Amino acid sequence: SDGAEMDAKPELEIYADDVACAHGSAIGELDRDALFFLRARGLDEAAARNLLVTGFIEQVLAHIDDAPLTDVFRALLVKKITAQFLKSEAA
C-alpha cells in the first residue's frame, strides 16, 4: 500500500571493545515478475508468496553453521512471518 509505514529498530549489544559491528535492514515488495512466473506454473498467490519469502529466509539461514540452531531459527521465522502474513492478508 502507498500509505504503509515501517520503522526498523536494529539493536546491537557489544560487550568487547575490540569488536567491529554493523547492522542494517531492507524492505521491499516481492518481485512481481517472480510472482507471475510462479503463478504461471500453477501456484496460487499465497503459495507463490510463501515460496519467495521462504527463499529469503533460507538465504540468511545458510550462513549459520549449526544445523540444530538453524532449525530452531527456521521454525521461529516461519511461524512469525506466516502469522504476520496472515494478519496482513486479513486486513
C-alpha positions in Angstrom: 0.0 0.0 0.0 1.2 3.5 -0.7 0.2 4.5 2.8 2.2 1.7 4.6 4.9 2.7 7.1 7.7 0.6 8.6 10.0 1.5 11.4 13.1 -0.7 11.8 14.7 -0.9 15.3 18.1 -2.6 14.9 19.8 -3.2 18.2 23.3 -4.4 18.9 24.8 -5.3 22.3 28.6 -5.2 22.1 30.5 -6.4 25.2 34.0 -6.2 23.9 36.0 -3.1 22.9 37.9 -4.8 20.1 34.9 -5.9 18.0 33.6 -4.0 15.0 29.9 -4.5 14.3 27.4 -3.2 11.8 23.7 -3.6 11.2 21.1 -2.9 8.6 17.7 -3.7 7.3 16.0 -3.9 4.0 12.4 -3.9 3.0 10.6 -4.1 -0.3 7.8 -5.7 -2.3 8.1 -9.2 -3.7 9.3 -9.3 -7.3 6.2 -9.1 -9.5 7.9 -11.0 -12.3 8.8 -13.8 -9.9 5.2 -13.9 -8.6 4.0 -14.0 -12.2 6.4 -16.8 -13.1 5.3 -19.0 -10.2 1.6 -18.3 -10.8 2.1 -19.2 -14.5 3.4 -22.6 -13.3 0.3 -23.3 -11.3 1.0 -21.9 -7.8 -1.8 -19.9 -6.2 -1.0 -16.4 -4.9 -0.4 -17.5 -1.3 1.9 -20.4 -2.3 3.9 -18.2 -4.6 4.4 -15.5 -2.0 5.2 -18.1 0.6 7.9 -19.7 -1.6 9.6 -16.3 -2.3 9.6 -15.4 1.4 10.9 -18.8 2.4 13.7 -18.3 -0.2 14.7 -15.1 1.5 14.7 -16.8 4.9 16.9 -19.7 3.6 19.5 -17.2 2.2 20.0 -15.9 5.7 19.9 -19.3 7.4 22.5 -20.6 5.0 25.1 -18.6 6.9 24.6 -20.4 10.2 26.9 -23.3 10.7 25.0 -25.0 13.5 22.2 -27.3 12.0 20.1 -27.6 15.1 20.3 -23.9 15.7 19.3 -23.3 12.1 16.3 -25.5 12.5 15.2 -23.5 15.6 15.6 -20.2 13.8 13.8 -21.6 10.7 10.8 -22.7 12.8 10.6 -19.3 14.6 10.9 -17.2 11.5 8.4 -19.2 9.5 5.9 -19.0 12.4 6.4 -15.3 12.9 6.4 -14.4 9.2 3.4 -16.6 8.5 1.5 -15.1 11.3 2.3 -11.6 10.1 1.4 -12.5 6.5 -1.9 -14.0 7.5 -2.7 -10.9 9.7 -1.9 -8.5 6.8 -4.0 -10.6 4.4 -7.0 -10.4 6.7 -6.8 -6.6 6.9 
